[in-house]
Amino acid sequence: MVRQISILILLLTSVLLIPGGCSAESMENAYSNSRLASSANASTNTMSNSPESSNAESTQSSKAGNEKILVVYYSLTGNTKDIANIIKNETGADIFEIKSEFDYYRKDVEEVVKKHLSEGYKPKLTSSLHNIDQYDLIFVGAPVWWFSVPPPVMSFLSQYELKGKKVVPFCTCGSDYGDFFKQFENECSDAELLKSISFTKNQLSKKDNVKKDIIEWLKEIGIKK
Ligand SMILES: Cc1cc2nc3c(=O)[nH]c(=O)nc-3n(C[C@H](O)[C@H](O)[C@H](O)COP(=O)(O)O)c2cc1C
């Protein structure tokens, strides 16, 4: 019931704020007024379209201790991308953006995503990672879509072998991540999942705290001293 009410609020907000198009600004307002402006109480949790073939964008020192780290993310309006970049900067990780052949940047995104999720549709990805074997620890971040993991991220999780690797999920959402982490966990049952983190729209709006929360979390999971 609570979930139905919150999704109704999300949809009403989007109807009010996306009257005639799918500009970056309208998408942003509809779901996340907050682009990393950040968070006093981020929650942690225990547990384009032309084909592109690329390796992860490399930094000079993508190692913490002996572990080589990668940050993988999918982001439609930029919130998750901002978090991914903070994690990258704080850990010296390489970074990789998941890109989907299906362009979700559209006015009817809610309906389309709802349909795709119910069908278990996994879009073809147009960015690819050739060197995943070299990474010991992989952060994977996404926006929450209908309380779930977005289809392009489901494609990523089923396409790449994460067995034996440490995987750290993170997400951004309007207000409720629902089954996101449960679903993520089911898709990565062979990996060693570390404690996740999530940021709501409100948390994202308290910019100064986001970085602080991320640093604390990285220390807690043993990635940063
Ligand atoms: C299709 C769609 C469905 C969404 N469903 C939810 C949801 O179930 N719960 C929620 O709290 N936010 C929901 N949101 C809001 C996004 O999760 C939130 O704005 C997120 O920070 C966007 O991340 P991004 O900027 O990286 O794309 C939804 C947004 C879209 C476009």
PDBQT file of the ligand as one rigid body, heavy atoms in Angstrom, charges set to zero:
ROOT
HETATM    1  C1  LIG A 301      11.268   4.976 -14.938  1.00  0.00    +0.000 C 
HETATM    2  C2  LIG A 301      11.623   5.493 -13.572  1.00  0.00    +0.000 A 
HETATM    3  C3  LIG A 301      11.188   4.814 -12.463  1.00  0.00    +0.000 A 
HETATM    4  C4  LIG A 301      11.537   5.260 -11.176  1.00  0.00    +0.000 A 
HETATM    5  N1  LIG A 301      11.142   4.521 -10.105  1.00  0.00    +0.000 NA
HETATM    6  C5  LIG A 301      11.503   4.917  -8.857  1.00  0.00    +0.000 A 
HETATM    7  C6  LIG A 301      11.157   4.126  -7.711  1.00  0.00    +0.000 A 
HETATM    8  O1  LIG A 301      10.576   3.047  -7.816  1.00  0.00    +0.000 OA
HETATM    9  N2  LIG A 301      11.516   4.591  -6.482  1.00  0.00    +0.000 N 
HETATM   10  C7  LIG A 301      12.165   5.774  -6.311  1.00  0.00    +0.000 A 
HETATM   11  O2  LIG A 301      12.418   6.153  -5.164  1.00  0.00    +0.000 OA
HETATM   12  N3  LIG A 301      12.556   6.521  -7.379  1.00  0.00    +0.000 NA
HETATM   13  C8  LIG A 301      12.249   6.125  -8.642  1.00  0.00    +0.000 A 
HETATM   14  N4  LIG A 301      12.650   6.858  -9.735  1.00  0.00    +0.000 N 
HETATM   15  C9  LIG A 301      13.524   8.041  -9.522  1.00  0.00    +0.000 C 
HETATM   16  C10 LIG A 301      15.010   7.713  -9.780  1.00  0.00    +0.000 C 
HETATM   17  O3  LIG A 301      15.404   6.501  -9.146  1.00  0.00    +0.000 OA
HETATM   18  C11 LIG A 301      15.927   8.834  -9.233  1.00  0.00    +0.000 C 
HETATM   19  O4  LIG A 301      15.556  10.068  -9.759  1.00  0.00    +0.000 OA
HETATM   20  C12 LIG A 301      17.400   8.560  -9.534  1.00  0.00    +0.000 C 
HETATM   21  O5  LIG A 301      18.205   9.337  -8.682  1.00  0.00    +0.000 OA
HETATM   22  C13 LIG A 301      17.775   8.885 -10.974  1.00  0.00    +0.000 C 
HETATM   23  O6  LIG A 301      19.117   8.533 -11.161  1.00  0.00    +0.000 OA
HETATM   24  P1  LIG A 301      19.937   8.990 -12.453  1.00  0.00    +0.000 P 
HETATM   25  O7  LIG A 301      19.966  10.493 -12.437  1.00  0.00    +0.000 OA
HETATM   26  O8  LIG A 301      21.291   8.392 -12.258  1.00  0.00    +0.000 OA
HETATM   27  O9  LIG A 301      19.241   8.462 -13.669  1.00  0.00    +0.000 OA
HETATM   28  C14 LIG A 301      12.319   6.435 -11.023  1.00  0.00    +0.000 A 
HETATM   29  C15 LIG A 301      12.741   7.128 -12.164  1.00  0.00    +0.000 A 
HETATM   30  C16 LIG A 301      12.405   6.664 -13.430  1.00  0.00    +0.000 A 
HETATM   31  C17 LIG A 301      12.887   7.402 -14.660  1.00  0.00    +0.000 C 
ENDROOT
TORSDOF 0
